[in-house]
Amino acid sequence: IFFIPISIGVMGRLSFPDLTGKTADRILPMVMNAIGGDLMAALVITAGLAALMSTMDSQLLTLSSLFTRDILPAISRQTVATSLPGRIFVIALALAGLALAYKPPATILQIATQTFTGLAVLFPTVLFGLYLRKVYASAAILSIIAGEGLLILLYSGLLPGGFFLPVVWVMAATFAVYLLAHVSLCIRDGSIAGLVPGRLSRSYYSLSFLAIFILGTDFWAWNHAGATTGGIPLWVFYFVALSAGQTILMSLMTKTAGAED
């Protein structure tokens, strides 16, 4: 999946080696302009903007629905009878995004890294919500609050990240908080069944996915370029094989779950 964008970045680095900082975000239109001319560059930029606008519209509408249906009724203790609060909320979010776009705080890569680190906070909630036999809203809420709080501390510099990326500490904290809260609530309610996963307890898929995750970190090869073939690093094929293995496991797990149902 990521081979093409990484290849574009490598070609851009070779073609424009002097780009640094935020100027490197213009690498795609610059490469397209150098290869295909102004017309091709304009088409690529237009297609990218169309996809970006579609994604932004969906995100704005989703956040507006969350605000009007979940947050606002909980604050006001009554059902929202008009769409005006949602419209005002969308306008406020759009203006905030426009202000950030005029003066971005970092490069696109850094912003995307921070964004996906924030989204990773939700992973334990989604995972345990799917596979635990009994779930508690309190455990999910505490996990998300702990993860987002730790993320703010790491990116603000109040807490050093050390050798690992912030996402590693965030994931460790969210999993730990969720499991501690879940186990405590199960013990309080006397629910032993809530401590046992569902289908995953009767299969080897959890161990297989854990193995792929560990292999995907590739920490033993950090800061080591390795050999190449045809100008392409051999580690690219290693990750392609891992992705193929993950796809096969997901397919088998889906078929097994369907047979059990």
C-alpha positions, 0 to 999 in steps of 0.5 A: 500500500505504501510502496508508491508514496514512498517511491515518490518520496525517494524519487523526489529526494533524488530530483530535489535534494535541497528541499527541507522542512515545510518546503518538502511538502510540495514534492509531489506537484514538483515531481509531476511538473518535472515529469509531465509538465504543468497540465499533469501537475494541475490534474494531480493537484486537483484530484488530491484537493477533491479527495481532501475536500471529500474527507474533510466534509465527512469529518466535519459532519461526523464531528457535528453529529457527535456534538449535537447528539452526544455532547450537547444533550449531555451538557444541557440535559435535554434533546436538541430540537434544532440543527443550528448548534450543529451548523455553528459547530461546523463553522467554528471547526472550519474556521479553526482548520483554516487558521491552521492551514494559513500557518501550519505548526509543522510539516504534513508528515509531522501533522499526519504522525501526530494525527494517527498517534491520536487515533491510535488511542482508540485502538484498545477500546475498539479491539476489546469492544469487539472481542471481550464478552463483557465491556464497560463504558468506564474502562473505555473512557478512562483508557481514552482520557489516559491516552490523550492526556499522555499524548499532550504531555509527550508532544508538549515536551513536559514528558520525555519520550525517550528512545521510542516514538510517542505512539509506543508509550500511548498504546502501552498506557491505553492498554494498561488503563483499559485492562486495569479498569476492566479487571477491577469492574469485573471483580466488583461485579463478580463477572468471571466471564467478562475476563475471558475473551470470546473467539480469540481465546479459542484460536491462535489468531491473537498470537499470530497477529502479535508476532506480525506486530513484533516483526513489523517494528523491525527494531533490530534493523533500525538505522541500518539501510541494508542491501538493495536490488534494482535500487529498491531496498530489500526491506521493502519486500520484507514488509510486503510479505508481512502485509500479505501474511496479515491479509491471509490471517484476516481472511482466515479469521473472518471465515472462522468467525462466520462458520462459528456464527 
